Amino acid sequence: MKLHKFTFNYFSENTYVLYDETRECAIIDPGCCNTLEEEELKNYISSQNLKPVLLLNTHCHIDHILGNKFVAEKYDLGLQIHKYDLPVLNAGTEVANRYGIPYGLSPLPINFLEDGDKSTFGNTTLDIVLAPGHSPGSICFIHHNTQIVIGGDVLFQGSIGRTDLPGGDFNTLATSIKTKLYTLKDDYIVYSGHGEETTIGVEKLSNPYVKA
């Protein structure tokens, strides 16, 4: 499996495209918020001859859903999220207005992903792990063959997701990190919703907020 990262929008959010030798791909957390960013995503998919088959959100805070409408309409895809984040998705317009940013209304999900489910594209299978605390329905997508975690805003390089937004809770997030991520092998790479990637081993030893 291969991964390509884009950094989009006012919040420097990381959008990921995952694909394999079949050229089918998953688009995770499309944050593209203007024509230039939409073109960047579209042109990459076209240049790599990819066929998008999955539209996934790790969670539904506004910076991670700004491109949902574009991707859903461009590639005729249905959105998939965890059901606990549906209220967060539904608050998108209100939050966008609060920040004063343009927002094309995200489609509602066609499917809810549960802890322990699997998402499949091409020959690739992603394990779905519920890791609440940053938002009620935050999920991580784990590809064990390449030891990659698409973690959303659960765990960052030297930090963790904020817990002061509605539905956030520090103790819940710390438990999620310790029981769902720190149980992975140290060399698993975490691709976060913001900033650079890190590894499970590094964060277990040095993360100032949650240590193993």
C-alpha positions as CSV (number, residue, x, y, z in Angstrom):
1,M,0.0,0.0,0.0
2,K,1.2,3.5,-0.8
3,L,0.2,6.8,0.9
4,H,0.2,10.4,-0.2
5,K,-0.3,13.3,2.1
6,F,-1.8,16.8,1.3
7,T,-1.9,19.7,3.7
8,F,-5.0,21.8,3.2
9,N,-7.1,24.6,4.5
10,Y,-6.9,27.3,7.2
11,F,-6.0,24.7,9.8
12,S,-3.1,23.0,8.0
13,E,-5.0,19.7,8.0
14,N,-3.6,16.5,6.6
15,T,-5.6,14.8,3.9
16,Y,-4.5,11.3,2.9
17,V,-4.9,9.2,-0.3
18,L,-4.1,5.5,0.2
19,Y,-3.8,3.2,-2.8
20,D,-2.3,-0.1,-4.0
21,E,-1.3,-1.9,-7.1
22,T,-4.9,-2.2,-8.2
23,R,-5.1,1.6,-8.4
24,E,-8.2,1.7,-6.2
25,C,-7.8,4.3,-3.5
26,A,-9.3,5.6,-0.3
27,I,-9.6,9.3,0.4
28,I,-9.4,10.0,4.2
29,D,-10.3,13.4,5.7
30,P,-10.5,15.6,2.6
31,G,-9.9,19.1,3.9
32,C,-9.6,20.8,0.5
33,C,-11.5,24.1,0.9
34,N,-11.0,26.0,-2.4
35,T,-10.6,25.4,-6.1
36,L,-6.8,25.3,-6.0
37,E,-6.8,22.6,-3.3
38,E,-9.5,20.7,-5.0
39,E,-7.5,20.8,-8.2
40,E,-4.4,19.6,-6.4
41,L,-6.2,16.6,-5.1
42,K,-7.9,15.8,-8.4
43,N,-4.7,16.2,-10.4
44,Y,-2.8,13.8,-8.2
45,I,-5.5,11.2,-8.4
46,S,-5.6,11.6,-12.2
47,S,-1.8,11.6,-12.6
48,Q,-1.5,8.3,-10.7
49,N,-4.4,6.8,-12.6
50,L,-6.3,6.1,-9.4
51,K,-9.9,5.1,-8.9
52,P,-11.4,6.5,-5.6
53,V,-13.7,3.9,-4.0
54,L,-13.8,5.0,-0.4
55,L,-14.5,8.4,1.3
56,L,-13.7,8.1,5.0
57,N,-13.5,10.5,8.0
58,T,-11.4,9.8,11.1
59,H,-13.7,12.3,12.8
60,C,-15.9,15.2,11.7
61,H,-14.4,18.4,13.0
62,I,-14.8,21.1,10.4
63,D,-11.1,21.1,9.1
64,H,-11.5,17.4,8.2
65,I,-14.8,17.6,6.3
66,L,-14.4,20.7,4.2
67,G,-13.8,18.7,1.1
68,N,-16.4,15.9,1.7
69,K,-18.9,17.5,-0.6
70,F,-16.3,17.9,-3.4
71,V,-15.0,14.4,-3.2
72,A,-18.4,12.8,-2.8
73,E,-19.8,14.6,-5.9
74,K,-16.6,14.3,-8.0
75,Y,-16.2,10.6,-7.5
76,D,-19.7,9.5,-6.7
77,L,-18.8,8.2,-3.3
78,G,-20.8,7.8,-0.1
79,L,-19.3,9.1,3.2
80,Q,-18.4,6.6,6.0
81,I,-17.9,7.7,9.6
82,H,-18.4,6.4,13.1
83,K,-22.0,7.0,14.3
84,Y,-20.9,8.8,17.5
85,D,-19.5,11.6,15.3
86,L,-22.7,12.3,13.5
87,P,-23.6,15.2,15.8
88,V,-20.2,16.7,15.1
89,L,-20.8,16.4,11.3
90,N,-24.2,18.0,11.7
91,A,-22.7,20.9,13.5
92,G,-20.5,21.7,10.5
93,T,-22.4,24.7,9.1
94,E,-22.6,26.3,12.6
95,V,-18.9,25.8,13.2
96,A,-17.9,27.1,9.7
97,N,-20.1,30.2,10.3
98,R,-18.4,30.7,13.7
99,Y,-14.9,30.7,12.0
100,G,-16.2,32.7,9.0
101,I,-15.0,30.1,6.5
102,P,-16.8,28.8,3.4
103,Y,-18.3,25.3,3.7
104,G,-20.0,23.2,1.2
105,L,-22.4,21.0,3.2
106,S,-21.1,17.5,3.7
107,P,-23.3,14.7,2.6
108,L,-24.6,12.5,5.4
109,P,-23.0,9.1,5.8
110,I,-24.2,6.1,3.8
111,N,-22.6,3.7,6.3
112,F,-21.4,3.8,9.9
113,L,-18.1,2.2,10.8
114,E,-17.7,0.3,14.0
115,D,-14.8,-0.6,16.2
116,G,-13.4,-3.9,14.8
117,D,-14.8,-3.3,11.3
118,K,-12.6,-3.4,8.2
119,S,-12.6,-1.1,5.2
120,T,-11.3,-2.6,1.9
121,F,-10.1,-1.1,-1.3
122,G,-8.3,-3.1,-4.0
123,N,-6.2,-5.7,-2.2
124,T,-5.9,-3.6,0.9
125,T,-7.7,-4.0,4.2
126,L,-7.7,-1.3,6.9
127,D,-8.6,-2.2,10.5
128,I,-10.9,0.3,12.2
129,V,-10.3,1.2,15.8
130,L,-12.5,3.5,17.8
131,A,-10.4,5.9,19.8
132,P,-12.6,8.6,21.4
133,G,-11.6,11.5,23.5
134,H,-10.8,14.2,20.9
135,S,-14.3,13.6,19.5
136,P,-16.8,11.0,20.5
137,G,-16.4,9.0,17.3
138,S,-12.8,9.4,16.5
139,I,-11.5,6.4,14.6
140,C,-8.0,5.2,13.4
141,F,-7.4,3.3,10.3
142,I,-4.6,0.7,10.7
143,H,-2.8,-1.1,7.9
144,H,-0.9,-3.9,9.6
145,N,1.0,-5.1,6.6
146,T,2.9,-1.8,6.2
147,Q,2.5,-0.9,9.9
148,I,0.8,2.4,9.2
149,V,-1.8,4.2,11.3
150,I,-4.0,7.0,9.9
151,G,-4.8,8.5,13.3
152,G,-6.7,11.7,12.8
153,D,-6.3,14.0,15.7
154,V,-5.9,11.3,18.4
155,L,-2.1,11.3,18.6
156,F,0.4,13.8,17.3
157,Q,4.2,14.1,17.2
158,G,4.9,15.1,20.8
159,S,1.2,16.0,21.5
160,I,-2.3,14.8,21.5
161,G,-5.7,16.0,20.2
162,R,-7.3,18.8,22.0
163,T,-10.1,17.8,24.4
164,D,-11.8,21.1,25.1
165,L,-14.2,20.9,22.2
166,P,-17.8,19.4,22.6
167,G,-17.6,15.7,23.2
168,G,-13.9,15.8,24.1
169,D,-12.4,14.4,27.3
170,F,-8.8,14.1,28.3
171,N,-9.1,10.9,30.4
172,T,-11.0,9.2,27.6
173,L,-8.4,10.2,25.0
174,A,-5.5,9.1,27.2
175,T,-7.2,5.7,27.7
176,S,-7.8,5.4,24.0
177,I,-4.1,6.1,23.2
178,K,-2.8,3.7,25.8
179,T,-5.2,0.8,25.0
180,K,-5.7,1.2,21.3
181,L,-2.4,2.7,19.9
182,Y,0.4,2.0,22.5
183,T,-0.4,-1.7,22.2
184,L,1.0,-1.6,18.7
185,K,4.6,-2.4,17.9
186,D,7.0,0.5,18.4
187,D,7.8,0.9,14.7
188,Y,4.2,1.5,13.6
189,I,4.1,4.9,11.9
190,V,1.4,7.3,12.9
191,Y,0.2,9.7,10.2
192,S,-1.7,12.4,12.1
193,G,-4.3,14.9,11.1
194,H,-1.9,17.8,11.5
195,G,1.9,18.0,11.4
196,E,4.5,15.4,10.7
197,E,4.3,11.6,11.2
198,T,5.7,9.9,14.3
199,T,6.1,6.4,15.6
200,I,4.4,4.5,18.4
201,G,7.7,3.9,20.1
202,V,8.8,7.5,20.1
203,E,5.5,8.7,21.6
204,K,5.4,5.9,24.2
205,L,8.7,7.1,25.5
206,S,8.5,10.9,25.1
207,N,5.0,12.2,24.6
208,P,4.6,14.7,27.4
209,Y,0.8,14.2,27.6
210,V,0.4,10.4,27.5
211,K,3.3,8.1,28.2
212,A,3.1,4.3,28.2
